[in-house]
Amino acid sequence: MATPVSLRSIASYHAHIYFKDQGERDKAALLREWISSRFVVQIGNWHDKTVGPHDRAMYQIAFDTDQFARLVPWLMLNRMGLTILLHPNTKNPRADHLTHALWMGEILPIIRPEQLPDAVTDMRDAEISPNTAPHLTE
Ligand code: ZN
């Protein structure tokens, strides 16, 4: 008999913002600025080359669970057609990306499944160190 997974297993969330051409790259850069000035999040490195696990250029935003209720609906309204993967960070990165994920836009295939273990014990990667200084409320 299956049992539900507790919300307590979610340490934090990632939003991966993807872009496939110069037009989308410009939108992704603008979205990055908009997010930085509005939300307490950890903005990740910009990747013009595919770094996986999905086959598209992207950057990542990491955020604590208390940001979800504002940031996620804000992304729904402001993603400008960009594809975004939203996933929880639990002790199972493979399930987080393949089963627990929420997509806005396209669903991109995984190209490097070996990057996604199905169990981790060290959750330090899921800890958030915010690097934004928001000064706008919306
Ligand atoms: Zn991620």
Residues whose N, C-alpha, C, O or C-beta is under 5 A from the ligand:
A	BS01	ZN	H14
